[in-house]
Amino acid sequence: MKNGYWIVHVDVTDPDNYPKYLAADAIAFEKFDARFLVRGGDMTGPEGPVRTRHVVIEFESYRKALDCYNSPEYQAAAKLRQQYSDSDIVIVEGT
């Protein structure tokens, strides 16, 4: 079975409240055994505009990555992310 990944690009627009999202998303990520491969850090965007924060999260399967995103736990957290940041999420199957 191939792993699944979330690739997330974020511009935090409300840094005072964004930690509420981080606390809420932790519940879903723990439930679905998510593993952070990238979470912030130095970055370079050599070919165009990029957001200020980047995250790569690994799941044991593509199905589990989708299930985490669609779970009630993550959907509650997503509302906070959408309120406190501008972001893009892509869910992909590994090779």
LUMVOMAR-191226 format. One record per residue (C-alpha): residue in three letters; chain; x, y, z. Coordinates in steps of 0.02 Angstrom, whole numbers, m for minus. Layout:
<site "ala", "A", <X, Y, Z>>,
...
//
This chain:
<site "met", "A", <0, 0, 0>>,
<site "lys", "A", <66, 172, m46>>,
<site "asn", "A", <81, 311, 83>>,
<site "gly", "A", <m26, 466, 73>>,
<site "tyr", "A", <36, 643, 98>>,
<site "trp", "A", <m36, 813, 134>>,
<site "ile", "A", <62, 956, 58>>,
<site "val", "A", <7, 1117, 141>>,
<site "his", "A", <56, 1297, 101>>,
<site "val", "A", <2, 1430, 226>>,
<site "asp", "A", <5, 1617, 254>>,
<site "val", "A", <m48, 1647, 435>>,
<site "thr", "A", <m160, 1800, 439>>,
<site "asp", "A", <m201, 1799, 626>>,
<site "pro", "A", <m47, 1741, 723>>,
<site "asp", "A", <m130, 1771, 891>>,
<site "asn", "A", <m268, 1644, 855>>,
<site "tyr", "A", <m179, 1522, 738>>,
<site "pro", "A", <m121, 1416, 887>>,
<site "lys", "A", <m305, 1371, 913>>,
<site "tyr", "A", <m300, 1283, 744>>,
<site "leu", "A", <m138, 1194, 788>>,
<site "ala", "A", <m215, 1128, 949>>,
<site "ala", "A", <m371, 1070, 858>>,
<site "asp", "A", <m282, 986, 712>>,
<site "ala", "A", <m174, 886, 832>>,
<site "ile", "A", <m327, 785, 881>>,
<site "ala", "A", <m357, 724, 703>>,
<site "phe", "A", <m173, 698, 666>>,
<site "glu", "A", <m151, 589, 820>>,
<site "lys", "A", <m307, 488, 778>>,
<site "phe", "A", <m244, 452, 602>>,
<site "asp", "A", <m61, 422, 650>>,
<site "ala", "A", <2, 570, 548>>,
<site "arg", "A", <189, 599, 540>>,
<site "phe", "A", <259, 772, 504>>,
<site "leu", "A", <401, 769, 379>>,
<site "val", "A", <409, 959, 356>>,
<site "arg", "A", <336, 1089, 472>>,
<site "gly", "A", <397, 1265, 437>>,
<site "gly", "A", <583, 1295, 425>>,
<site "asp", "A", <691, 1389, 302>>,
<site "met", "A", <632, 1386, 122>>,
<site "thr", "A", <669, 1457, m48>>,
<site "gly", "A", <546, 1484, m190>>,
<site "pro", "A", <658, 1489, m343>>,
<site "glu", "A", <518, 1486, m473>>,
<site "gly", "A", <380, 1602, m418>>,
<site "pro", "A", <278, 1662, m271>>,
<site "val", "A", <260, 1549, m120>>,
<site "arg", "A", <169, 1557, 45>>,
<site "thr", "A", <266, 1586, 206>>,
<site "arg", "A", <242, 1416, 289>>,
<site "his", "A", <251, 1241, 217>>,
<site "val", "A", <201, 1074, 292>>,
<site "val", "A", <215, 895, 228>>,
<site "ile", "A", <121, 762, 327>>,
<site "glu", "A", <137, 575, 295>>,
<site "phe", "A", <1, 445, 322>>,
<site "glu", "A", <16, 256, 304>>,
<site "ser", "A", <m101, 260, 154>>,
<site "tyr", "A", <m184, 380, 33>>,
<site "arg", "A", <m352, 322, 102>>,
<site "lys", "A", <m299, 367, 279>>,
<site "ala", "A", <m242, 539, 220>>,
<site "leu", "A", <m413, 568, 141>>,
<site "asp", "A", <m504, 499, 293>>,
<site "cys", "A", <m409, 615, 408>>,
<site "tyr", "A", <m453, 767, 302>>,
<site "asn", "A", <m636, 717, 295>>,
<site "ser", "A", <m649, 671, 479>>,
<site "pro", "A", <m760, 774, 594>>,
<site "glu", "A", <m606, 811, 700>>,
<site "tyr", "A", <m509, 887, 556>>,
<site "gln", "A", <m658, 976, 479>>,
<site "ala", "A", <m683, 1066, 645>>,
<site "ala", "A", <m499, 1115, 643>>,
<site "ala", "A", <m509, 1166, 459>>,
<site "lys", "A", <m637, 1299, 501>>,
<site "leu", "A", <m508, 1377, 617>>,
<site "arg", "A", <m369, 1363, 486>>,
<site "gln", "A", <m479, 1449, 358>>,
<site "gln", "A", <m522, 1585, 483>>,
<site "tyr", "A", <m342, 1620, 537>>,
<site "ser", "A", <m243, 1591, 376>>,
<site "asp", "A", <m243, 1582, 188>>,
<site "ser", "A", <m191, 1407, 137>>,
<site "asp", "A", <m188, 1272, 6>>,
<site "ile", "A", <m191, 1084, 40>>,
<site "val", "A", <m154, 949, m86>>,
<site "ile", "A", <m175, 766, m39>>,
<site "val", "A", <m69, 648, m144>>,
<site "glu", "A", <m27, 465, m155>>,
<site "gly", "A", <156, 421, m138>>,
<site "thr", "A", <255, 321, m262>>,
//
